[in-house]
Amino acid sequence: MSSLNNCFRYGRSIFFFVLFGYLCFYFGTLSSEGKECVEVDRNKSEDDNRSPPPTQENSTGPTDVWSWLFSSDTPIFHETSNQLVLPQIEEVPSSNDRCFTNKEFIKENEGRLNWIQQQCPNTVRTKISEIKEMFYFPKSYLGWCPVYKAASSNVFAHFCSDYFDEETCQNKHIKMKDYEGGFRSLDDFREKDPPPDKEQRFLVVRDPFTRLLSTYRNKVELLSHPKPYKDFFMDTLMHYRPIRWITNFDKRESAFQAINYAVSMTEGRNQRKPDAENPYLYPPYPTFKEIVYAVIAGRRDNHVIPASQRCGPCGSTQYDYLLKAETFDCDIKNMFEVTGNSRLLTNTERWATNKTPVLNQTMFYSYYSTLTTDQLDDLLNLYQDDCLLFQYPCQKHADNIRKFKSLNPDFKHEYRNTWSGRVGDWDTIS
């Protein structure tokens, strides 16, 4: 009996020692894990804790990428937080810092027009170009060749109250080509043949590098006019974003799904996750580099065609005024005053000027850093006549873009979209 009691006592002691050791080990492990988690949370954001996105080399297929993209509520498209080194460039005053007087404007305008005529023999393509489109506003005796994405919305808005009531002028579709009764469908605005004796023609131009980027931000990234561009976007994705593991039929279907999703996303009509099988994921619309490829290959949309080719300043057309989008407010004010049309300055229907988000240096270099050296050279070749005739520093742009890339070798542009509807107005992307 005594030996049985001793066995029971020793067994109970052993049990408690084992149990105590297990509990110490268990809670010690939890403590170390908790400490490790605290260290991670202290040094990284929730977004940083995610594993890196799969690539074509380390992924088993597009499904892995989609699952990674939507594994967090963190916005996908956002501006990078990298500290950037920008090239040193000369500061250019904004258009409203100081306006020319009428006399100064007349002298400046004469200099611009004389320069064009002097340089026309040196152009490559412009000498054989003619006007593609000309509007005539009979109440003002002014004719205008529109260069789209060069203050064209503001020009339309200035003339609106001469021909429409205020309610109609507030409709931002009146300048659209298919709008019934709008500027582009009225016979009154078609220039007469021959032009009236009193007509004076003006042209508004813009730096071709900023104009091209503005077109991308407004028409592609913001998807402000998805219907007429949908097929073009699909073709661009298919040709310049190669996905090798699917057939051409699947490629077109995948691009179609991506563009449809991007449109519904940007318009705020859809917040669901895209199809996990779609490889066109970042972003679900053409990148700036892909659009530039298409433009260089021959895409000649009205928003990207060189102004010198569209409006023929070296052809049979003689312009009386050359305005610049960079100084648009001052230039058009002076032109209206000099031509006796000061009434047009008081229009309340101007819906864009002085309200457009500034296209700052960081954004400019961020987008253009995605281009190759060959693409920059091709853009210089495409827009060389605009750069020459309208005195824009295109070569300096290209040099500074290359310098930006060398100063920031690890920088990568990040495409963004709000995923919660449009930001701002269709026509207010600068």
Steps between C-alpha positions, in 0.01 A plus 500: 500500500788733593678430169177576310466834677862588421447415131191717484680789669800481264273471196303806602821703542626395156165594344511850650862551383405395145190721501695798633771457238242483220324815621829690522593395147155590362478847653863573419430431134198731502703774661776483239244496218321798648825691532584420137157618382535824691836562335353441155205730562726769631720507194256422216162615386219253438563528127872427542428174687354345190728272305636649175277469195548193283668555165487309176817320615388396848125469447306192402256720310306826514273378781781541755547865404133584528480338843800700614357828368176456688639354822480841667270801502801722437454702177686337214579800282678767698784744469838376606650632821858477369720801557573625150778716363367731228716656228574866554294694248420867453180600675233617256249755637136393497268650241347744748813632673518791262298565187628687199351839433324525165807664344732234642267226380489640145882507491530150647239365260681649200820336617332160528345522153818628336698215657260246349541642150879508537513137615246347261773411244671296774200285590473133410128429465320827565574673168255271319228493768171683472220583742306196620223699670413869526227670701371848424317713758316760290404730789868545580649468148743246643603168346664227707670170423457283812797312643342263749659483845627853442231704681234404244227463764572851625488647151159344439379627836604858430285519188203311642287787629499666158291214364340305788317577821671453836334165575617354172851637548522322835453171316854384451402280207417790267846489345478127425480399137181297533310747721189628319509876471852532641797693365625227273166432331380853416546627146561849643836383631630357175746734340375650178671446165651743428550628856335834588720806444479600866595156634809476719633154578657384822671184617566370853796265541656311790831337586466162323651302789252636756216479248568130439511426873183702556327292233609182674385610845163622375403255228670182620576506871182686593301321227299816441371389159501119512268413210694646204832383644410150618612318185822703488576415864437132436727495196770683694487250785511207259795633297716662765428297814583149377361209700663189361304223664160570343369484144417807293129441557551480874725805483230713338236375742728570796579852375128563444418393854780715641385816319136441595599455860717813494212707357251381762761546773586855397136599468431366849247244375695195604707413803515123461825318440595441135502156345787310658592350162567834332875563458462868408514616857732792554343725405180377328552762227803582280805643673661822384784302344253282308311803368827661389584181311165530318550871423849438362367211292254734328202564726380846394216592731405870494635533853853386413554606139760781482333841497720605209357218288141545611477874442748564218682820609752439220239419237260738333368624836611827651418550868453841660553386858701219657395430860663255737325277750772577755400870495144450380316732741719797417525426129129464437422805715731710287371353173139573595585856602703567186225360273213680678354188664553587865144388578614138468728535802208528742345165410406295805489181297875443497513171678865407506748787494680569830342188651713231342731295721857605439716254311802538726860399434482185710201368306655595166826317567326207667296417191774571249754293695309191384607561138806355334775710343377395157147616583627841608691532175192397301286762678759767421479396135119496499460843660810670360299747290285605798813545711664710229209718388350570842835522682455224757809346672433140399865397487547635852199296610657183362838580657341572838294180486818301442668690783206427730533129426873508575445694825228258613610156374268308735190710434197330348186685396186365666174524311204599710126523492260591777279191471216714633388717210647787303709769662418840359344565165565326168642816348705627792807278481779741412 
